[in-house]
Amino acid sequence: MTRIDPQPGIMDIALYQGGTSHVAGIENVVKLSSNENPLGPSEKAIEAYRRAAFDLNRYPSSDHRALRQAIGKVHGLDPERVICGAGSDEIIAFLCQAYAGPGREVIHTVHGFGMYRISALAAGATPIEVLEQERVTDVDAILAAVTDRTCLVFMANPNNPTGTMIAASEVARLADGLPDQALLVLDGAYAEYVEGYDGGASLVEARTNVVMTRTFSKLYGLGGLRVGWGYGPTEVIEVLNRVRGPFNVTQPALAAAEAAVLDEDYASHCRVENARWRTWMADALAEIGVPSDVSLGNFILARFADKAEAEACDAYLQSQGLIVRRVAGYNLPSALRITVGDESACRRVVHAVRQFKGGARA
Ligand SMILES: *Cc1c(COP(=O)(O)O)cnc(C)c1O
């Protein structure tokens, strides 16, 4: 070695673009760009977080037992096979660190979540992008892209930013079709928004090559705290725990997440409110010529005529204090992803898009 160089792959990483939260010169902005819960977290989670403030001199639990047990109880899972991370992003990173690497391939779809590619490159592996079928995960296309170098296949169900979902039978067909050395990662960041859906947990139970990831950042409204978790076969969880730092999740975050997952009434209240305003917003936008696929998440992917119209609408929304997400980086240049806000936010979005469609410009 002759120079101070990073590992191969690292300089190929394009920095993650988060949702914007400010517009210069405009007050009263509504941020609808990061799929955050507009209702905030459970009061019980906030209380638990406050209580944890009295013990900040103490290191956090390193085995996350209390949170894992609460997750196990609420979701009917074996707490021994739950691993917690600083957001599910960290679980994705652990998976890549442990299973990907130089000479290995990591599959994700063309409109898949950006962290899959970033984590694969950070581990020195080769990301492989697979086409979708009209913004829906295409199992046959994924299976066709598999090689003897495939180590991980990432897919979110429901997917972000498309909001679409594929049937459990299709996911099972994907798991069945993978070669022995490949692990299927089911990202369930939006699973809680789908009434009665287990996020893929039953498939994890039934097979040895499936891992599920979940997060407290979306329905539970704790994005600022960074807590996520994974569920998988014992062998996989044991591997991931070796690369996990012992104090990777802070104590206030563990305490708040535990209270949040146990507050099932609040979680279902958030689920119901989201579904109600998602349908209302999607229908109202469709009526004024802005269609979207049926979304199962807490956002919709609004489609415009072309890139120019999507960008002009985004600029107009910003001028009205409404921040949504451009998704050209997800190969969707003519769409905008709009988080389902509270009633007033949804009404403001529809009003502004109607004005835009009627000829208003920023
Ligand atoms: C938001 C999101 C995540 C992760 O979020 P964390 O805050 O790191 O838990 C993971 N996957 C998808 C698809 C997401 O949209």
The ligand as an SDF file (V2000), in Angstrom:
LIG
                    3D

 15 15  0  0  0  0  0  0  0  0999 V2000
  -37.3570    4.3120    6.8030 C   0  0  0  0  0  0  0  0  0  0  0  0
  -36.9210    2.9990    6.2600 C   0  0  0  0  0  0  0  0  0  0  0  0
  -36.0090    2.1860    6.9350 C   0  0  0  0  0  0  0  0  0  0  0  0
  -35.2780    2.4840    8.1430 C   0  0  0  0  0  0  0  0  0  0  0  0
  -35.2770    3.2370    8.9700 O   0  0  0  0  0  0  0  0  0  0  0  0
  -34.5360    3.3450   10.3550 P   0  0  0  0  0  0  0  0  0  0  0  0
  -34.9440    4.6750   10.8000 O   0  0  0  0  0  0  0  0  0  0  0  0
  -33.0730    3.1770   10.1220 O   0  0  0  0  0  0  0  0  0  0  0  0
  -35.0900    2.2170   11.1750 O   0  0  0  0  0  0  0  0  0  0  0  0
  -35.6750    0.9710    6.4020 C   0  0  0  0  0  0  0  0  0  0  0  0
  -36.2160    0.5550    5.2730 N   0  0  0  0  0  0  0  0  0  0  0  0
  -37.0930    1.2870    4.5940 C   0  0  0  0  0  0  0  0  0  0  0  0
  -37.6550    0.7480    3.3510 C   0  0  0  0  0  0  0  0  0  0  0  0
  -37.4690    2.5340    5.0600 C   0  0  0  0  0  0  0  0  0  0  0  0
  -38.3120    3.2730    4.3590 O   0  0  0  0  0  0  0  0  0  0  0  0
  1  2  1  0
  2  3  1  0
  2 14  2  0
  3  4  1  0
  3 10  2  0
  4  5  1  0
  5  6  1  0
  6  7  2  0
  6  8  1  0
  6  9  1  0
 10 11  1  0
 11 12  2  0
 12 13  1  0
 12 14  1  0
 14 15  1  0
M  END
$$$$
